[in-house]
Amino acid sequence: MEKNDLTHFLRLKSMSPVSANKLKEFSQALKKLHTEFQTRFQDFKNIQSSLDVFSMPFNVDPENVSAELQLEIIEMQSSTHLKQLFLNSTKLDFYRALPKAEFPKIIAHAQKIMAMFASSYVCEQTFSTMKLRKNSIRNRLTDEHLFALLKVASSQMEPAFENIMEDQKQFHMSHTPTMVGPSNKS
């Protein structure tokens, strides 16, 4: 045995083994996690064909698509221009560029699929914002205040500060700093 192998062997021998109880706890936690993943992703299995129509409309078999989308899928798949557009742009840009008069049902379908993921993103983002706002230092926030903070934080609207200032009838001059300079009295 070389010196490095001996050192490694002694190090392993001095490590305490994992107890059977700990192994059982880890095993149960992993089984629970596996079950949770299966449950959560079961919904995706149920809507797999709808997701396929959205993500790869040129590869789906029109016979496997819902009856309301079949004609539009066939029309789309027969267009080489649309296929090139799909290959050379993002999905969002592709669905934006589709003619609304020709593909209203496919566009509505794409919007529905995109909204599913956008709404979960907004939920996650809002929850993270809430955790940042209400912490051990700011534990006096009421639900009302927290609601107002979350509403502002999750809004996509930009305040129109110029309009707000124009609407003010009177500015409070007592709150503005004044310049104090040397007096010219002689």
VENFEN-V271307 format. One record per backbone hydrogen bond with DSSP energy under -0.5 kcal/mol. NH is the residue of the N-H (numbers start at 0). CO is the residue of the C=O. Records with the same first field share a line. If there is no record, write none. Layout:
NH=CO, CO
//
This chain:
5=1
6=2
7=3
8=4
9=5
10=6
11=7
12=8
13=9
14=10, 11
22=18
23=19
24=20
25=21
26=22
27=23
28=24
29=25
30=26
31=27
32=28
33=29
34=30
35=31
36=32
37=33
38=34
39=35
40=36
41=37, 38
42=38, 39
44=40
45=41
46=42
47=44
50=46
51=47
52=48
53=49
54=50
55=51
58=55
59=55
61=59
63=60
64=61
68=65
69=65
70=66
72=68
73=69
74=70
75=71
76=72
77=73
78=75
79=77
82=78
83=79
84=80
85=81
86=82
87=83
88=84, 85
93=89
94=90
95=91
96=92
97=93
102=98
106=102
107=103
108=104
109=105
110=106
111=107
112=108
113=109
114=110
115=111
116=112
117=113
118=114
119=115
120=116
121=117
122=118
123=119
124=120
125=121
126=122
127=123
128=124
129=125
130=126
131=127
132=128
133=129
134=132
138=135
140=137
145=141
146=142
147=143
148=144
149=145
150=146
151=147
152=148
153=149
154=150, 151
160=158
163=159
164=160
165=161
166=162
167=163, 164
172=170
174=171
175=172
179=177
180=178
//
